Amino acid sequence: MSCYFGSGFRYAITKAFCVAFLMTFFSIFDVPVFWPILLCYWIVLFVLTMKRQIMHMMKYRYVPFSLGKQRYGKKKSDASSSSLTKD
């Protein structure tokens, strides 16, 4: 029997999903949630989980958008592209 690296993780995820699915059928687990608190929770969770990736991007000066980046090729003019579409 070979040991697959993700088999334990896959089993834990499947078990958690099944338990959560079964809990939806019982009203005792129906807890009201105030949406602004939930929103703050997700923002904090996102910041904490992305901190490592953001620090890595800052370390190597990675800019994920194109503002201020050098462009090496010129764009074709709109006049030449519009002349191709005329009948």
Backbone bond lengths (Angstrom), bond angles and torsions (degrees), N, CA, C in turn:
res aa  C-N    CA-C-N  psi(-1)  N-CA   C-N-CA  omega(-1)  CA-C   N-CA-C  phi
1 M - - - 1.447 - - 1.530 108.82 -
2 S 1.299 117.62 120.04 1.463 120.54 -179.11 1.527 110.53 -88.21
3 C 1.324 114.54 150.14 1.471 120.16 -178.96 1.523 108.55 -99.78
4 Y 1.292 117.46 109.92 1.462 122.83 177.61 1.519 108.91 -82.81
5 F 1.338 117.35 137.26 1.455 122.67 -174.14 1.528 113.00 -57.04
6 G 1.305 118.78 -42.61 1.456 121.66 -174.56 1.513 115.24 -94.28
7 S 1.310 118.44 5.80 1.458 119.41 -174.75 1.523 112.32 -66.49
8 G 1.333 118.02 -39.12 1.465 120.47 177.77 1.517 111.84 -66.01
9 F 1.316 115.45 -41.28 1.465 120.48 178.03 1.518 110.47 -65.25
10 R 1.317 116.00 -43.81 1.466 120.47 -179.62 1.522 110.68 -62.45
11 Y 1.326 117.07 -40.11 1.465 121.31 178.10 1.527 110.75 -64.52
12 A 1.342 117.47 -42.90 1.466 121.34 -179.42 1.529 111.13 -64.71
13 I 1.314 117.15 -40.96 1.472 121.44 179.32 1.527 110.42 -66.00
14 T 1.327 117.06 -42.99 1.463 120.82 179.59 1.522 110.77 -64.03
15 K 1.323 116.48 -42.51 1.458 120.68 179.08 1.531 111.08 -64.33
16 A 1.339 117.15 -43.44 1.462 120.89 178.98 1.524 111.00 -63.32
17 F 1.321 117.09 -40.33 1.461 120.80 178.13 1.523 111.09 -63.07
18 C 1.314 117.30 -44.95 1.470 121.03 -179.06 1.531 111.29 -64.16
19 V 1.320 117.15 -42.46 1.467 120.24 178.65 1.525 110.29 -64.18
20 A 1.340 116.87 -45.24 1.466 120.15 179.37 1.522 111.51 -63.21
21 F 1.330 117.10 -39.31 1.454 120.84 178.65 1.526 111.23 -63.88
22 L 1.323 117.21 -43.29 1.466 120.79 179.12 1.529 111.88 -67.60
23 M 1.326 117.42 -32.26 1.465 121.01 179.52 1.524 112.14 -67.63
24 T 1.332 117.92 -21.70 1.465 120.13 -179.98 1.520 112.43 -68.60
25 F 1.325 118.09 -19.04 1.457 121.53 -178.10 1.525 113.97 -85.79
26 F 1.328 118.46 -5.54 1.458 122.58 -178.39 1.518 109.98 -113.20
27 S 1.325 116.98 128.53 1.465 121.42 -175.10 1.526 112.85 -71.53
28 I 1.313 118.35 -16.80 1.468 120.35 179.48 1.540 110.87 -66.03
29 F 1.319 116.86 -25.67 1.454 121.12 179.85 1.529 112.90 -92.03
30 D 1.320 117.44 3.15 1.461 122.21 179.55 1.530 108.70 -83.39
31 V 1.315 116.24 92.20 1.461 122.06 -176.14 1.529 108.45 -103.99
32 P 1.343 118.06 125.67 1.466 119.11 177.80 1.528 111.08 -69.46
33 V 1.320 116.14 141.78 1.464 121.58 -178.07 1.522 108.33 -123.63
34 F 1.334 116.28 129.42 1.459 121.71 177.12 1.531 107.53 -81.15
35 W 1.335 118.09 120.77 1.458 121.87 -169.03 1.523 114.95 -61.27
36 P 1.355 121.38 -35.29 1.472 117.36 178.32 1.534 113.25 -64.75
37 I 1.319 116.72 -33.24 1.462 119.59 176.93 1.528 109.80 -68.23
38 L 1.304 116.90 -39.60 1.457 121.07 177.90 1.531 110.72 -64.48
39 L 1.333 116.85 -40.55 1.457 120.91 178.08 1.528 110.96 -63.08
40 C 1.327 117.39 -45.16 1.469 121.19 177.82 1.523 110.55 -62.04
41 Y 1.309 117.27 -39.08 1.463 121.44 178.29 1.527 110.70 -60.85
42 W 1.320 117.54 -45.61 1.461 120.61 -178.49 1.521 111.35 -68.00
43 I 1.330 118.11 -35.95 1.467 120.57 177.39 1.520 110.67 -65.21
44 V 1.330 117.06 -46.10 1.469 121.03 178.28 1.522 110.13 -62.70
45 L 1.316 117.46 -42.79 1.456 121.20 178.80 1.524 111.48 -61.94
46 F 1.319 117.07 -41.49 1.464 121.20 178.72 1.524 110.73 -64.57
47 V 1.329 117.44 -45.54 1.464 121.03 -178.95 1.531 110.48 -62.94
48 L 1.318 116.92 -43.85 1.458 119.50 -178.74 1.523 112.46 -66.48
49 T 1.314 117.46 -37.19 1.455 119.39 -178.88 1.523 112.37 -79.51
50 M 1.313 117.97 -28.75 1.461 120.85 -178.65 1.525 113.04 -90.72
51 K 1.315 118.11 -5.00 1.467 120.93 -176.77 1.528 111.37 -57.80
52 R 1.319 117.05 -43.77 1.461 120.78 -178.77 1.533 111.40 -63.94
53 Q 1.326 116.73 -44.19 1.461 120.41 -179.52 1.525 111.00 -66.79
54 I 1.323 116.65 -39.89 1.465 120.25 -179.65 1.526 110.54 -67.04
55 M 1.341 117.17 -40.16 1.459 120.19 177.93 1.532 110.50 -64.72
56 H 1.315 118.08 -37.24 1.456 122.08 177.45 1.535 110.21 -64.36
57 M 1.334 116.03 -43.11 1.459 119.90 178.76 1.525 111.24 -63.72
58 M 1.335 117.17 -39.16 1.457 120.37 179.53 1.531 110.86 -69.82
59 K 1.317 117.80 -35.89 1.464 121.96 -179.70 1.525 110.88 -61.82
60 Y 1.327 117.41 -43.08 1.460 121.72 -178.34 1.525 112.84 -96.21
61 R 1.315 116.85 11.40 1.480 123.85 177.27 1.529 112.16 53.38
62 Y 1.310 114.95 46.16 1.461 120.44 177.40 1.514 109.12 -85.31
63 V 1.331 116.16 127.76 1.456 121.90 177.84 1.525 107.33 -113.32
64 P 1.342 117.81 112.45 1.462 119.97 -174.37 1.524 115.15 -77.88
65 F 1.306 118.47 -0.45 1.459 120.27 179.01 1.517 108.74 -123.54
66 S 1.320 118.07 168.11 1.454 121.74 -170.31 1.528 114.38 -97.49
67 L 1.313 118.88 6.05 1.459 119.79 178.67 1.522 109.70 -69.60
68 G 1.319 116.96 125.89 1.451 120.99 176.85 1.516 114.48 82.87
69 K 1.309 119.00 -1.72 1.457 120.05 177.58 1.519 109.53 -80.00
70 Q 1.324 115.17 149.46 1.445 120.29 179.25 1.518 109.95 -74.24
71 R 1.310 116.51 137.94 1.457 121.44 178.37 1.520 108.47 -108.06
72 Y 1.314 116.17 132.84 1.452 120.98 -174.34 1.521 113.50 -97.14
73 G 1.309 118.63 -24.41 1.456 120.95 -178.81 1.514 110.95 -116.51
74 K 1.339 115.86 151.53 1.458 119.19 177.06 1.523 109.29 -89.14
75 K 1.306 115.02 146.62 1.461 119.96 175.73 1.515 109.20 -77.70
76 K 1.335 115.78 148.78 1.461 120.19 175.15 1.516 108.49 -71.27
77 S 1.293 116.60 145.98 1.461 120.18 -178.92 1.523 109.94 -70.19
78 D 1.320 115.25 152.94 1.459 120.68 -179.47 1.524 111.82 -68.82
79 A 1.332 117.52 -26.01 1.459 120.90 -178.33 1.525 110.93 -66.41
80 S 1.325 117.15 -41.37 1.464 118.84 -178.63 1.524 111.36 -70.58
81 S 1.331 117.61 -34.96 1.465 119.47 179.67 1.519 111.18 -74.74
82 S 1.327 118.37 -31.73 1.461 119.99 -179.84 1.521 110.88 -75.48
83 S 1.337 118.44 -25.57 1.462 119.67 179.35 1.531 110.90 -71.43
84 L 1.318 117.57 -24.56 1.459 120.30 178.62 1.518 112.15 -73.38
85 T 1.328 117.56 -26.33 1.450 120.51 -176.28 1.520 113.15 -88.24
86 K 1.320 118.17 -9.39 1.474 120.23 -179.81 1.516 111.00 -73.55
87 D 1.329 116.69 145.54 1.468 121.96 179.60 1.489 111.53 -91.92
